[in-house]
Amino acid sequence: MAEVRMTMEEYLQLINGLSSDLSGEPGSPGITVAGPREISKKKRSTAYQRRYKSNFKKIAKRYKLKSGKWKKNGFKMAVKMAHKMSKK
């Protein structure tokens, strides 16, 4: 492994240079720090959507291959069947 030797002044210059880059001063390349994140609203789901979701998960297995890919027209048929079950 390579050995790196620095004087204390060189080390401090390196550290000070990094901290000034992180501060985001104009004209200096560096990392910009993101502001506070916006809180997204939780999406509401209806009773029908919850029924459809659970029915689709139950049905999907029938319309897939062993590899996990959808059979030909499998997704379309699974959607149709899940809607039909959810209407009851």
N, C-alpha and C positions, 0 to 999 in steps of 0.2 A: 504494500500500500504506500502511496506517496505521502511524504511528510511535508507539511506546510508550516513555515516559520514566519511570524509577523511580530513587529514591534508593537508596543502598546498604542502608540500614536496611529499606526496603520489600522489597527483593530478598531479604535474609536472612530476614525474617519469612515471606515466601512459601515459600522453600526449607525453613525449619524446620517450617512448617505441613504441607508435603507429606510430609516424613520422619516426622512424628508420625502422620499418617494411615496411612502404610504400615506403621507398627509394630504396628497392630492393637490399640491400647489400648481397654479397655472403654468403651463409650459414644461412641466417636468413629467416624464413618463412614469407611470406607476399604477398601483392598484387603486381603483376607486371603491369606496365603501358604500354599499347600498343603504338607503334610508329605511325607515320602518316599513314593514310589509302591510299591505292592505288586508283587512280581515274579510274573507269572502263569506257571503251568506250561504247558509246550508240550504240546499235545494230540497223542496218539499215533494213528497211523493204521495200519490193518492192510494186508496185501498186497492183499486183496480191494478195500479202499477206494481204494487207489492205482490198481489196474486199472480199477475202475469210473470213477474220475475221468478217466483218460486216454481211455477208451472213450466216455464221455459227450461229451467235448470233440470227438472225431472225428465222432460221430453228430449232434450238435446242428445242424450246418450244414444237414443234409438236411431238417430239420423247421422251418426258419425262412424267412421271407419276405425279399425283397431289402432291405426297410427294417430288418431285424434283429428284427422282432417274430416271436413264435411263430405258426405256422400253427394252425388250429383242431385241438385235441387233439395238437398237435405236441410239447409238453413231455412229456405223458403217454406218447406213443409213443417219444420219445427215451429216457426213463427205462427203459421196458420193454426196448428194444433194447439199451441199455447193460448192463443187468442180465444179459440173455441172453448177450451177448458175454463178460461178465466171468466167467460160470460155467464157461466152457470151460477 
